[in-house]
């Protein structure tokens, strides 16, 4: 199980994996929020165990005012929300009634299911949506149309493949979504990031 970092800030944001860690670190810096500390809980199957240890960590009761959890919807946004809710409940932490809502408790807890708390998808979905008008996307769409015609088997995760193709179109090619965020590749002024920004601002 992934270890938590020492609790130093009153607002804690739990994210899924290294890419999300880098992405949210870059976004928090972009919007000027300093009081949120990111905790990387690893994969979705690790959240329950991570939470149980994190809520008894030194300083949790004294310092933590609010706790936000972010994870991908994958193929079922509602199931993802229920999974996070179950993990909170197992750790004896307050459970919000729906995504984006913060509980009226101490600590406040909130859940954000990527990409937008409704659609299926993941962090890659959000990032690809932010660059859909980039000229490179026309070439990438044509490339995948060609692959569908020529190949019997396509990548299992087509969105991750699209994202890798987009990153390969940059002058300085980042290997990961999170590194791309650190390099300023994602246009933070895109409207697709607004709901995430609102969640962070209200945490």
N, C-alpha and C positions, 0 to 999 in steps of 0.2 A: 504494500500500500504506500502511496506517495506521502511524504512527510509535509506537514504544513510549515510555513515560515513564522517566525516570531511575530506576534501581534503587536503592531506599532501604531495603527491608525484606528479611528472610531468606526469607519465604514469598511466593511470587508466584501470583496467581490470574488466569488468562486467561479472559476472558468474551466472549460474542458480542453485540456491539452496545451501544448507549447504554442501552437499557432494562435489560439485564442488569447493566450497570455501576452504574446507580443502585440497582437492586434489591439487589445483593450488598453495595454500600456501606452501605445501610440495614440489611441483615441483620447484617453484621459489627458495626455499631455497637450493634445491639439485643442481640447475644450477648456483646459486650465483647471481641472479638478485635482487637487493635491491631497484631499483627506480620504481618498479611497485607496485601500491596499488590495492588491490582487493576490489571490491564492489559487494555485493550479492543482486541481484535484485529480488530474489525469484523465482516464477514460470514464465513460458513463457508468460502467459497472463498479467503479471505485468510489463513486460519490457517497454512497451510504456509509461505508467504513470510514472514509475521510471525515464526514460530518460528525460521526460519533466521537472521534478523537478530537476534532477541532473544537467542539463545544465544551470540552473539559480542559482545553489548553490553558496554560497560565495566562492570565490577563483577559480571557474571553468575557467573563461575567462583569469585570470591572471596566473594561475599555470599549467593548463592541456595542455600538448604538444601533447599527443596522447591518443587515446581511443580505446580499443579493446573490442569486445563483443563476448562471447562464449555461444552457446546454442546447445542442442541436435538436430539432424536431425529428430529423431523419425522415421516416416514412409515415409518422403519425404524431402530429403536434399535441393532440390531447393526451395520448399515451405518454409522451415525454413529460408533460406537465404533471400527470399523475405519478410518474416515477420519481420526479423531484419532490413532490408533495409527500410521498411515502418515505423518502429518505429523511426529510425534515421531521416527520412524525416519529420515525424510529429513533431520532436523536433527541426527542422531547423538545423540539423547537416549534415555534408557532408556524402554522401553515396558512398561506393566503388562499382566498377563495378562487382566485383566477390570476392569470398572468398580468404583470404590470402593477397589480394592487400590492400595497405595502400593509402589513398587519399593524394594528394599533397596539403594539406590545413593545417590550424591551427584551431583546433587540427586535426592531422592525425586521421583517423578512419579506423578500420579494423574489419573484421568478420571472426570467425572460427566456422564452423559447425561440431560438433562431429558426427561420429568418425574421418573422414578424408576429409571432405568437398565434398565428392562424394557419399559414401555409406549411406544407411539408418542405423540408430542405435543411440547410445548414449554413454555417458562416460563409462558405464558398458562394452560396446562393445570393447572399447580401452583397458581397464584393463584386460578383459578376453583374448584378443589377446596377451597381454604381457606375460601371464602365460600358454599359450596353450601347452607348452612342459613340464610343471610341472607334475610329476607322478600322482598327485591327480586328474588331469583332466581325466585320463583314467577311474578312479573309478566313477567320476561324470557323465561322458558320459554314463557309464553302468547303473548308478542309474536312469538317466532320460529315458533310453531305457526301463527299467523295469516299470517305471511309465506309460509310453505310453501304455504298454501292459496291465497293471493292473487297471488303473484308467480311468474313463470316461471323467473327466475334469482335465486338467493340469493348472498350474498357468497362469494367463493372460499375464504376462510379463515373458517369458521364460528366457530371458537374465538376468534379475534381480534375478530370481530363481537360475540360474547357478552360478551367482556371490556369492549369499548367501551360496550356497553349498561349493564353493571353500573357502570362509572365514571360514566356519565351520571346514575345514580340517587343519587349522593352530593350532600350539601349544597354542598360546595365541589368542583366537578367538575375532576378532573385529566385532562389530555389523554393522558397516557401511563402505562403500567404502572409504569415506573420512578419517575415523579413520585409516583404513588400510594403506592409503597413509602416514599418520603421523607416523605409526609404521614401515614404510619402507618395506611393503610387496610387493608392485609393483616394479618390476625390472626396474629402471629408465634407464638402459643402453639398454633396448629393442628398436629395430628399430621402433616399432609402435609409440613411443613417439616423434620421430624426427620432424615430421611436426608441432606438438604442440610446441616443443622447439624452432623451427625456427620462428614460429609466435611470441612467447614471446621475442626472441632475437631481432627481427626487429621492435617490437612495438615502 
